[in-house]
Amino acid sequence: MHERNSVDDLAERLRLELDRYSPGGKLPSSRALVERFRVSPVTVSRALARLAAEGLVVTRPGAGAFRAEPRPRAAAAGDTSWQEVALSADGAADLVPRSVDASGVLASLAAPPPGVIEFNGGYLHPSLQPERALAAALSRAGRRPGAWGRPPMEGLPELREWFARAIGGPGGAVTAAEVLITAGGQAALTTALRALAPPGAPVLVESPTYPGMLAVARAAGLRPVPVPVDADGIRPALLADAFRASGARVLVCQPLFQNPTGAVLRADRRAEVLSLARAAGAFVVEDDFVRRLVHEDAGPLPRPLAADDPDGVVVHVCSLTKATSPSFRVSALAARGPVFQRLRAIQVVDSFFVPRPLQEAALELVGAPAWPRHLRAISAQLRARRDTMTAALGRLLPELALPHVPAGGYHLWLRLPQGADEAALSAAALRAGVALTPGRPYFSAEPPAGHLRLSFAAVAGTGEIEEGVRRLRTALAEVV
């Protein structure tokens, strides 16, 4: 059972027992709760912390946990209906709605209920995360001289240098002066789109593409314009058409293990994409989000587009988050030319800088021997999980088309049978005990068919993958 599920279960059981105690009454000791419920001390601590956050118990160091005094009756709810007018009153100059749909992002961030297999997750399962290495890095970082001081606005020079080598290679195609440290890939995308296009402007996006990027674009007041992707990445002929028709000055793409299709931009298309963007006077935002989640059998990877771009067409985004933990939000923006100062200015206005202890911890992590060992370990694990899911789908759900098996990333992209309803299948799957991600949020326009994205990285292991596919088989039989 996941630690999170154990905490949920214990918190609920303690919540139901609180009526046994009068206000101020002492609950059993942590040791007694460990023995009674057969859980770890960490689970007990987290369950009590959750009840304390809800105002149901009070914890006193060295004394224990006590039932809290009854809370005063909540004040009568106010009338917030006026906000509907204020939030929808777009002026004549506003070209796009100001509402933001985060449902596509929440589908991969929301934790499913206890007992539900997490095929919708967008991050590594805790068993795949380098928790010991992260803890050691944070501990060492906290003891570094000046670790709690204010960092340079652009980021620590050593960390900028590390990212520059990771992006451009040892030949110096990208320099540290062209790197800006940011707080996670999503924040970097937000900064990039705000810097590169004014509200109301079109932005070219792959179709299908990552819902979080579509949400970022719409929140910035931009109009996503889809450009179809095939097994070899974005299609240059259609990209040229989209540049001409829309007048867009920004393209957002994922050339490596594209989300959700897993496609890798073909070698001959790489130069063509850059050439088309340069001719249109446009920037290419390269979201290199899973380069560190390559599978064991992938072979040599193509260089980032930024490494082959002397003219400053590419604004590169990469992150350590996917390969570590969702809470380790350290990433980088790389850009050449005047646009760098605009990116820096927007980040400073929005958040000042990335906290220095987190940057110091990143340096400790990537400089430790545990880092390459971790990358090798997850490379092997992701390949095994991908192969397990692919085999189980072929055996139990052959009617789901799998056009491409990726050699990197953490998910598969499946096409539903003709007439199958995504929403109905998602609901049936949840009833059967498996959470998945429907395909509709990945399209900025009408999708050509129903799709599903299934993650194999957020589950406990291959046995859970097998069981999840069996449950999905039951759900599909219910709706088809």
C-alpha positions in Angstrom: 0.0 0.0 0.0 1.2 3.5 -0.7 2.3 5.6 2.3 -0.2 8.2 1.2 -3.1 5.6 1.3 -2.0 4.4 4.8 -2.0 8.0 6.1 -5.5 8.5 4.6 -6.8 5.3 6.2 -5.4 6.0 9.6 -6.5 9.6 9.7 -10.1 8.5 8.8 -10.1 5.9 11.5 -8.9 8.3 14.1 -11.4 10.9 13.0 -14.2 8.5 13.6 -12.9 7.8 17.1 -12.6 11.4 18.3 -16.0 11.4 19.9 -14.6 9.0 22.5 -12.6 11.8 24.0 -13.8 15.0 25.6 -12.3 18.3 24.4 -8.8 18.5 25.7 -8.7 14.7 26.3 -5.5 12.9 25.4 -5.3 10.5 22.6 -3.3 7.3 22.8 0.5 7.7 22.4 2.1 7.4 19.0 3.7 4.1 20.1 0.3 2.7 21.1 -1.2 3.8 17.7 1.7 2.1 15.9 1.1 -1.2 17.7 -2.7 -1.1 17.4 -3.0 -0.2 13.8 0.3 -1.9 12.6 1.6 1.1 10.8 4.9 3.0 10.8 5.7 5.9 13.2 5.9 8.1 10.1 2.3 7.2 9.1 1.1 8.0 12.7 2.9 11.3 12.7 1.5 12.3 9.3 -2.1 11.2 10.2 -2.0 13.3 13.4 -0.5 16.2 11.5 -3.4 16.0 9.1 -6.0 16.0 12.0 -4.2 18.9 13.5 -4.3 20.8 10.2 -8.1 20.2 10.2 -8.4 21.7 13.7 -9.5 18.3 15.2 -6.5 17.7 17.4 -3.8 19.6 19.1 -0.3 18.2 19.2 2.1 19.2 22.0 5.8 18.2 21.7 6.7 15.8 24.5 3.1 15.6 25.8 1.2 14.0 23.0 -2.0 14.6 20.9 -5.2 16.0 22.4 -8.7 16.5 21.1 -9.2 20.1 20.1 -11.8 22.4 21.6 -15.0 22.6 19.5 -14.6 25.2 16.7 -16.9 28.2 16.8 -19.8 28.1 14.4 -18.8 29.4 10.9 -20.0 32.8 10.0 -22.9 33.0 7.5 -21.7 32.8 3.9 -21.4 36.1 2.1 -22.8 36.9 -1.4 -20.0 36.4 -4.0 -22.3 36.4 -7.0 -21.0 39.8 -8.0 -17.7 38.1 -9.0 -19.4 36.4 -12.0 -19.8 39.9 -13.5 -16.3 41.1 -12.6 -14.5 38.0 -13.8 -16.4 37.8 -17.1 -16.4 41.5 -18.0 -13.8 41.4 -20.7 -13.3 44.8 -22.3 -13.5 45.4 -26.0 -9.7 45.2 -26.2 -9.6 41.7 -24.7 -9.4 39.1 -27.5 -9.6 35.9 -25.5 -11.6 34.9 -22.4 -9.9 35.3 -19.0 -11.1 32.1 -17.5 -8.6 29.3 -17.1 -9.4 25.6 -17.4 -7.0 23.6 -15.3 -8.8 20.3 -15.6 -6.3 18.7 -17.9 -3.5 19.5 -15.5 -5.4 18.3 -12.4 -6.1 15.0 -14.2 -2.4 14.1 -13.8 -1.8 15.9 -10.5 -4.8 14.6 -8.5 -4.1 11.6 -6.2 -6.7 8.9 -6.8 -8.7 7.4 -3.8 -7.1 4.6 -1.7 -7.0 1.3 -3.6 -7.2 2.9 -7.0 -4.3 2.2 -9.4 -2.6 5.4 -10.5 -2.4 5.2 -14.3 -2.9 9.0 -14.5 0.2 10.1 -12.6 2.7 12.4 -14.1 5.6 11.8 -11.7 7.8 8.9 -10.5 6.4 6.6 -7.9 8.1 7.2 -4.5 9.9 3.8 -4.9 11.6 5.3 -8.0 12.5 8.6 -6.6 16.0 9.2 -5.2 14.7 10.0 -1.7 17.9 9.1 0.1 20.0 11.1 -2.3 17.6 14.1 -2.1 17.7 14.0 1.7 21.5 13.9 1.7 21.7 16.7 -0.8 19.3 18.9 1.2 21.3 18.2 4.4 24.6 19.0 2.8 23.1 22.1 1.1 21.9 23.5 4.3 25.4 23.5 5.7 27.0 25.3 2.7 28.4 28.7 3.5 25.8 31.3 2.6 23.2 28.7 1.8 20.4 30.8 3.3 21.5 34.1 1.8 20.0 35.7 -1.3 21.2 34.1 -4.6 22.0 35.9 -7.8 18.7 36.7 -9.6 19.7 34.5 -12.6 20.7 31.6 -10.3 23.9 30.2 -8.8 26.7 30.4 -11.3 27.7 26.7 -10.7 24.2 25.5 -11.3 23.9 27.6 -14.5 27.1 26.1 -15.7 25.9 22.6 -15.0 22.7 23.2 -17.0 24.6 24.9 -19.8 26.8 21.8 -20.3 23.7 19.5 -20.0 21.9 21.5 -22.7 24.7 22.4 -25.1 27.2 19.6 -24.5 30.9 20.0 -23.6 31.6 22.1 -26.7 30.1 25.2 -25.2 27.1 25.5 -27.6 25.2 27.0 -24.6 27.0 29.2 -22.0 26.2 29.7 -18.4 25.4 33.4 -19.2 22.5 32.2 -21.4 20.9 30.1 -18.6 18.3 31.3 -16.1 17.4 29.1 -13.1 13.6 28.7 -12.7 11.2 27.0 -10.3 10.1 24.0 -12.3 9.2 23.4 -15.9 5.7 24.8 -15.7 7.0 28.1 -14.3 9.6 28.2 -17.0 6.9 27.7 -19.7 4.8 30.4 -18.1 7.7 32.9 -18.1 8.6 32.0 -21.7 5.1 32.5 -23.2 4.6 35.8 -21.3 7.9 37.0 -22.6 7.4 36.0 -26.2 3.9 36.9 -27.1 1.4 39.6 -26.1 -2.2 38.8 -25.0 -4.4 37.9 -27.8 -1.6 36.6 -30.0 -1.6 33.2 -31.6 0.9 30.5 -30.4 1.5 27.4 -32.4 1.3 24.1 -30.5 1.7 20.5 -31.3 -1.6 18.5 -31.6 -2.0 16.6 -29.4 0.1 18.3 -26.7 0.6 18.7 -22.9 -2.6 20.2 -21.3 -0.5 22.2 -18.8 1.0 24.1 -21.7 -2.4 24.8 -23.2 -3.5 26.1 -19.8 -0.4 28.3 -19.5 -1.0 29.8 -23.0 -4.7 30.5 -22.3 -3.9 32.0 -18.9 -1.5 34.4 -20.6 -4.3 35.4 -23.0 -2.8 33.6 -26.0 -4.7 31.6 -28.7 -3.3 28.1 -29.2 -3.2 27.0 -32.9 -2.8 23.3 -33.4 -0.2 21.7 -35.7 -0.6 17.9 -36.1 2.1 15.5 -34.9 2.8 12.1 -36.4 5.2 9.3 -35.4 8.2 11.5 -36.4 7.2 14.6 -34.6 5.6 17.9 -35.7 4.8 17.9 -39.5 6.9 20.7 -41.2 4.5 21.2 -44.2 1.6 21.8 -41.8 3.8 24.0 -39.6 4.6 26.2 -42.6 0.9 26.5 -43.4 0.2 27.4 -39.7 2.9 30.1 -39.7 1.4 31.7 -42.9 -2.2 31.4 -41.8 -1.9 32.6 -38.2 1.1 35.0 -38.3 2.3 33.4 -35.1 5.7 34.4 -33.7 5.9 31.5 -31.2 6.0 27.7 -31.6 6.0 25.4 -28.5 7.2 21.9 -29.1 8.6 18.8 -27.4 11.1 17.3 -29.9 12.1 14.4 -27.6 9.5 11.8 -26.4 6.6 14.2 -27.0 3.8 14.3 -24.5 1.5 12.5 -25.1 2.5 10.6 -28.3 6.1 9.8 -27.3 7.3 10.8 -30.7 10.9 11.9 -31.4 11.4 14.7 -34.0 13.1 13.1 -37.0 16.6 14.2 -37.8 15.7 15.9 -41.1 12.8 17.7 -39.6 14.9 19.3 -36.8 16.7 21.7 -39.2 13.4 22.3 -41.1 11.5 23.4 -38.0 14.2 25.8 -37.1 14.4 27.2 -40.6 10.6 27.7 -40.8 10.6 29.5 -37.5 13.6 31.7 -38.5 11.9 32.6 -41.8 8.7 33.5 -39.9 10.6 35.6 -37.3 9.4 33.3 -34.6 10.7 31.7 -31.5 10.7 28.0 -30.8 10.1 27.1 -27.1 11.7 23.7 -26.8 10.2 21.8 -23.8 12.8 19.1 -23.1 10.9 17.7 -20.2 12.0 14.0 -20.0 15.5 13.8 -21.4 16.5 12.2 -18.1 13.7 9.6 -18.3 15.2 7.8 -21.3 14.7 4.0 -21.4 17.5 1.5 -21.2 17.0 0.4 -24.8 16.8 3.9 -26.4 20.2 4.3 -27.9 21.9 7.7 -28.4 19.6 10.7 -28.1 19.5 13.6 -30.4 20.9 16.9 -29.1 18.5 19.5 -27.9 17.5 21.9 -30.7 19.1 24.7 -28.6 22.5 23.0 -29.1 22.2 23.5 -32.9 20.8 27.1 -32.8 23.4 29.9 -33.1 20.7 32.5 -34.0 18.7 32.5 -30.8 15.6 31.0 -32.3 15.2 28.4 -29.5 14.2 29.2 -25.9 15.0 25.9 -24.2 13.2 24.6 -21.1 14.5 21.7 -19.0 13.9 20.5 -15.5 15.2 18.1 -12.8 11.7 17.5 -11.4 10.6 14.6 -13.6 13.7 12.6 -12.7 13.5 13.3 -9.0 10.4 14.4 -7.2 7.4 16.6 -7.9 8.5 18.8 -5.0 12.1 19.2 -6.3 11.2 22.1 -8.6 14.5 23.2 -10.1 14.6 23.9 -13.8 16.3 26.1 -16.4 15.5 28.5 -19.3 18.3 28.9 -21.9 18.1 31.7 -24.4 20.4 33.7 -26.6 20.2 37.4 -27.4 18.0 40.2 -26.1 15.2 37.9 -25.2 17.2 36.6 -22.2 16.8 40.0 -20.4 13.1 39.9 -20.9 12.8 36.4 -19.5 14.9 37.4 -16.5 12.8 40.6 -15.9 9.5 38.6 -16.0 10.9 36.0 -13.5 12.2 38.7 -11.2 8.8 40.5 -11.2 6.9 37.2 -10.6 9.0 35.4 -8.0 12.3 37.3 -7.5 14.4 34.1 -7.6 14.5 30.3 -6.9 15.3 29.8 -3.2 19.0 29.4 -2.7 18.8 26.2 -0.5 17.0 24.4 -3.3 19.6 25.5 -5.8 22.4 24.4 -3.5 20.6 21.1 -3.0 20.4 20.6 -6.8 24.2 21.2 -7.1 24.8 18.7 -4.3 22.5 16.1 -6.0 23.8 16.3 -9.6 27.4 16.3 -8.3 27.1 13.2 -6.2 27.9 9.6 -7.4 24.3 8.7 -6.5 23.0 10.8 -9.4 24.2 8.7 -12.4 23.3 5.6 -10.5 19.8 6.8 -10.0 19.5 7.7 -13.7 20.7 4.2 -14.7 18.2 2.6 -12.3 15.2 4.5 -13.5 16.2 3.9 -17.1 16.0 0.1 -16.5 12.8 0.4 -14.4 11.0 2.5 -16.9 11.9 0.1 -19.7 10.6 -2.9 -17.7 7.4 -1.1 -16.8 6.8 0.0 -20.4 7.3 -3.5 -21.6 5.0 -4.9 -19.0 2.2 -2.4 -19.8 2.7 -2.9 -23.6 2.5 -6.7 -23.3 -0.5 -6.6 -21.0 -2.4 -4.2 -23.3 -1.6 -6.5 -26.3 -2.9 -9.5 -24.5 -5.9 -8.1 -22.7 -6.9 -5.0 -24.7 -5.9 -5.5 -28.3 -8.8 -3.3 -29.5 -6.9 -0.3 -28.1 -4.5 0.9 -30.8 -0.9 1.7 -29.7 0.6 3.4 -32.7 4.0 4.1 -31.1 6.0 2.5 -28.3 8.3 5.2 -26.9 11.9 4.7 -25.8 11.6 7.4 -23.2 9.1 9.1 -20.9 6.6 7.5 -18.6 3.4 6.8 -20.5 1.7 5.3 -23.5 -0.8 7.0 -25.8 -3.7 4.8 -27.0 -6.5 5.3 -29.5 -10.0 4.1 -28.5 -12.2 1.9 -30.7 -14.7 3.6 -32.9 -17.6 4.9 -30.9 -16.0 4.5 -27.5 -16.7 7.4 -25.2 -13.7 8.8 -23.3 -15.7 10.2 -20.4 -17.7 7.1 -19.9 -14.6 4.9 -20.0 -12.8 7.1 -17.5 -15.8 6.9 -15.1 -16.1 3.2 -15.6 -12.3 2.7 -15.0 -12.5 4.6 -11.8 -15.3 2.4 -10.6 -13.2 -0.6 -11.5 -10.3 0.8 -9.5 -8.0 2.4 -12.0 -7.5 6.1 -12.7 -6.5 7.1 -16.2 -6.2 10.3 -18.3 -8.7 11.0 -21.1 -7.3 12.3 -24.3 -9.6 15.3 -24.9 -7.6 17.9 -22.9 -4.5 17.2 -25.0 -6.2 18.8 -28.1 -6.6 22.5 -28.5 -9.2 21.9 -31.2 -11.6 19.0 -32.0 -9.8 15.6 -31.6 -9.8 13.2 -34.5 -10.8 10.3 -32.2 -11.0 9.2 -28.6 -7.7 8.6 -26.8 -6.2 7.6 -23.4 -2.9 8.3 -21.8 -1.7 5.6 -19.4 1.3 6.2 -17.1 3.5 3.4 -16.0 5.8 5.4 -13.7 3.4 6.4 -10.9 2.5 2.8 -9.9 4.2 0.6 -7.3 5.6 -1.9 -9.8 4.9 -4.3 -12.7 2.3 -6.3 -10.7 0.2 -3.2 -10.2 0.5 -2.5 -14.0 -0.9 -6.0 -14.8 -3.7 -5.6 -12.3 -4.5 -2.1 -13.7 -4.8 -3.4 -17.2 -7.1 -6.2 -16.1 -9.3 -3.6 -14.4 -9.3 -1.5 -17.5 -10.4 -4.5 -19.5 -13.5 -4.7 -17.2 -14.2 -1.0 -17.6 -14.0 -1.1 -21.4 -16.4 -4.1 -21.5 -18.9 -2.0 -19.6 -19.0 0.9 -22.1 -18.3 -0.7 -25.5 
